[in-house]
Amino acid sequence: MNVSPKNLWDSCLQLIKENVTEQQFDTWFRPIVLQSYKPASKTLLVQVPSQFVYEYLEGHYVDLLRKVLTRVFGQGVQLTYRVMVDQEHHLSQDLQQDDAEEISSQRPTSRGNQSPTVLDAVPQDIDSQLDPHKSFGNYVEGDSNKLPRSIGLSIAEHPNTTQFNPMFIYGPSGCGKTHLINAIGLRTKQLYPQKRVLYVSARLFQVQYTDSVRQNTTNDFINFYQTIDVLIVDDIQEWATATKTQDTFFHIFNHLFRNGRRIILASDRPPVDLKGMNDRLLTRFSCGLIAELEKPNVQLCIDILHSKIKRDGLNIPEDVVRFIAETANGSVRDLQGVINSLLAYSVVYNSNVDMRLAERVIKRAVKIDDEPLTIDDILDKVCSHYNVTATAVNSRSRKKDIVMARQVSMYMAQKYTKMPASRIGKLVGNRDHSTVIHSCSKIEDRLKMDKGFFAEIASIENSFKLKA
């Protein structure tokens, strides 16, 4: 008995629902409407409510869609979109190209007849992309973060005031910047659920902008961001050489600022040290509040550890707590990593958490030396893990294992070095900066969905920490 396309599509939605959060499903997949399916050409046409939804699906869920459609409809199915505004977009992706480094797209070929109802409607709520675990409730206050925390909480509780706008937070890696800006967003959303709050990394913003240029949808991209009430951008130092991205953000910033919307920015350095950033942007970054987050001192590290231990119901002796606090280089991220590793080791080896175990774990969880990683270090470890050569990674080969090693190397270089994307691309595979941005985005998306892959990347990162 033949199964109807509607039933097949319902099966796709069910599979998707099992692999994303409820909020992600409601935001990005529930609004999709099946239009038609042509078995002869294996072409599936779906309608999405806006250009941005179409771009977001292709930018973040292309692998999930490919796997689900292949499983339900079979190999070689072509997915096309109709945007519910004023034109029909066709984007066909060959679902058999598993190792492709870039998604090929086909420009719009025809005009649709639907009325522009979406543009006339009040903007719908969006997935804020906030981490629910990074709230003020578990953001421990200390001397190093008291002022930024206090002002951030005030902004969250009174987002309609113009004071301290924008808020520019800076500090070294691991000091709690991402936690604080997430907490501001979560508290704002809790108190003002009708507000459109969005957290986005600078890298993701750049990926979205690059895609919009490629697809000739830059106006839609800008229009979407101009609807945000509280825009939170993390790691903006990554735009240092991205001139066109800076120019586009300048226009978005101006629109939001003039209309009294909130802008919160985070960086690893203050505006004055952001080399390569447009002067007119730096002027705007500095016109509100510049707040420094320092590395937590030993006492704050102890307080953070006590908070996590109490929250997770752990039993860790006080001498071990102090040892971890004094050894973790003032990094909140390292503190959490050590505690998680201690718990894992104690369970696996059925042993108590004591100083001996702590000394063993901390060597693997914290990079104690100050020697920075190099591209050669990264290529060496990644190539060893995937059993490929650096020569192969730097070649034009598109074999699956080599593509994976190349993309992981680019991701690691972006994460552990201060090199711009253009330089990383030159040293890893002789690619351009857009390939580096695309590769990093693919790795980050897979890390969110694939626990096995997350463990694989963690294993490579641990090999860096053991280098010394």
Secondary structure, 3 states (H helix, E strand, C coil): CCCCHHHHHHHHHHHHHCCCCHHHHHHHHCCCEEEEEECCCCEEEEEECCHHHHHHHHHHCHHHHHHHHHHHHCCCCEEEEEECCCEECCCCCCCCCCCCCCCCCCCCCECCCCCCHHHHCCCCCCCCCCCCCCCHHHCCCCCCCHHHHHHHHHHHHCCCCCCCCCEEEECCCCCCHHHHHHHHHHHHHHHCCCCCEEEEEHHHHHHHHHHHHHCCCHHHHHHHHCCCCEEEEECHHHHCCCHHHHHHHHHHHHHHHHCCCEEEEEECCCHHHCCCCCHHHHHHHCCCEEEECCCCCHHHHHHHHHHHHHHHCCCCCHHHHHHHHHHCCCCHHHHHHHHHHHHHHHHHCCCCCCHHHHHHHHHHHCCCCCCCCCHHHHHHHHHHHHCCCHHHHCCCCCCHHHHHHHHHHHHHHHHHCCCCHHHHHHHCCCCCHHHHHHHHHHHHHHHHHCHHHHHHHHHHHHHHHCCC
